[in-house]
Amino acid sequence: MKDAALTTSSAPEPEDAGFEVLIDELDRIVGQLEAGELSLEQSLAAFERGVEVSGKASRILEAAEKRIELLTGTADAPQTRPLEP
C-alpha cells in the first residue's frame, strides 16, 4: 500500500500553477486512483484534490476563451465554427 504522502502534490498550488502543470497533476491523480492501490482515505483525499485541480484548470480555460473572444471581437456575439486545417 502506498504512503499517504504520495497522494499530495509537490507541484505549485493551483492559484500559482499554469494550465499544463494542473493537467499533469490531474493525470497523475487519475493514475493513482485507477491503479487501485490507495486506501479509502487516500483515495478520497486524491479525489478531493483532483476536483480542486480540475476546477482551477476549467477557470483558466474559461479566462482564455474570454480573452480570445475579446481579441477576435466576438465577446458580444460569440460564434463557433470548425477550425480549418
GUTIKOL-25775 format. One record per residue (C-alpha): x, y, z. Coordinates in Angstrom, 2 decimals, decimal comma. Each point is the difference from the previous one (the first is absolute). Layout:
// residues N
<east=X | north=Y | up=Z> .
...
This chain:
// residues 85
<east=0,00 | north=0,00 | up=0,00> .
<east=1,28 | north=3,48 | up=-0,88> .
<east=0,78 | north=2,65 | up=2,56> .
<east=-2,56 | north=2,80 | up=0,39> .
<east=2,74 | north=2,50 | up=-0,85> .
<east=0,00 | north=-1,33 | up=-3,55> .
<east=-3,48 | north=1,38 | up=-0,58> .
<east=1,06 | north=3,54 | up=0,78> .
<east=1,59 | north=2,11 | up=-2,65> .
<east=3,42 | north=1,58 | up=-0,09> .
<east=-1,25 | north=2,24 | up=-2,82> .
<east=-0,87 | north=3,65 | up=0,65> .
<east=-3,37 | north=0,75 | up=1,53> .
<east=-2,78 | north=0,37 | up=-2,60> .
<east=-0,07 | north=3,78 | up=0,44> .
<east=3,63 | north=0,15 | up=-1,18> .
<east=0,01 | north=-2,88 | up=-2,45> .
<east=-0,27 | north=0,25 | up=-3,74> .
<east=-2,51 | north=-1,99 | up=-2,01> .
<east=2,53 | north=-2,61 | up=-1,12> .
<east=1,19 | north=-0,57 | up=3,57> .
<east=-3,59 | north=-0,49 | up=1,13> .
<east=-0,72 | north=-2,47 | up=-2,79> .
<east=3,15 | north=-1,96 | up=0,87> .
<east=-1,04 | north=-0,13 | up=3,64> .
<east=-3,52 | north=-1,06 | up=-0,91> .
<east=1,40 | north=-2,76 | up=-2,22> .
<east=2,19 | north=-1,23 | up=2,87> .
<east=-2,97 | north=0,01 | up=2,39> .
<east=-2,16 | north=-1,95 | up=-2,45> .
<east=2,81 | north=-2,53 | up=-0,43> .
<east=0,21 | north=-0,51 | up=3,75> .
<east=-3,73 | north=-0,48 | up=0,29> .
<east=-0,15 | north=-2,39 | up=-2,95> .
<east=2,86 | north=-2,09 | up=1,39> .
<east=-2,23 | north=-0,91 | up=2,93> .
<east=2,88 | north=-0,15 | up=2,47> .
<east=-1,12 | north=2,85 | up=2,26> .
<east=-1,96 | north=-0,42 | up=3,20> .
<east=-3,51 | north=1,42 | up=0,19> .
<east=1,22 | north=3,09 | up=1,85> .
<east=2,85 | north=0,52 | up=-2,48> .
<east=-2,42 | north=-0,43 | up=-2,90> .
<east=-2,38 | north=2,57 | up=1,46> .
<east=2,85 | north=2,47 | up=0,54> .
<east=1,25 | north=-0,56 | up=-3,55> .
<east=-3,50 | north=0,39 | up=-1,43> .
<east=-0,53 | north=3,21 | up=1,98> .
<east=3,28 | north=1,38 | up=-1,31> .
<east=-0,97 | north=-1,04 | up=-3,53> .
<east=-3,25 | north=1,93 | up=0,23> .
<east=1,90 | north=3,06 | up=1,24> .
<east=2,59 | north=-0,25 | up=-2,80> .
<east=-2,68 | north=-0,62 | up=-2,64> .
<east=-1,93 | north=3,08 | up=1,11> .
<east=3,08 | north=2,19 | up=-0,21> .
<east=0,84 | north=-1,33 | up=-3,48> .
<east=-3,58 | north=0,69 | up=-1,12> .
<east=0,21 | north=3,59 | up=1,27> .
<east=3,25 | north=0,50 | up=-1,92> .
<east=-1,63 | north=-1,32 | up=-3,20> .
<east=-3,04 | north=2,25 | up=0,49> .
<east=2,25 | north=3,04 | up=0,47> .
<east=1,94 | north=-0,90 | up=-3,15> .
<east=-3,23 | north=-0,39 | up=-1,95> .
<east=-1,17 | north=3,45 | up=1,14> .
<east=3,33 | north=1,54 | up=-1,03> .
<east=-0,30 | north=-1,59 | up=-3,45> .
<east=-3,55 | north=1,28 | up=-0,36> .
<east=1,16 | north=3,52 | up=0,89> .
<east=2,94 | north=-0,19 | up=-2,41> .
<east=-2,12 | north=-1,28 | up=-2,87> .
<east=-2,91 | north=2,33 | up=0,66> .
<east=-2,45 | north=-2,77 | up=0,75> .
<east=-0,51 | north=0,81 | up=3,70> .
<east=-3,48 | north=1,46 | up=-0,59> .
<east=-1,05 | north=-2,58 | up=-2,57> .
<east=2,18 | north=-3,11 | up=0,33> .
<east=0,08 | north=-2,18 | up=-3,08> .
<east=1,21 | north=-3,52 | up=-0,33> .
<east=1,27 | north=-1,59 | up=-3,16> .
<east=2,30 | north=-2,90 | up=-0,76> .
<east=3,71 | north=0,73 | up=-0,15> .
<east=1,40 | north=-0,27 | up=-3,47> .
<east=3,11 | north=-2,17 | up=-0,34> .
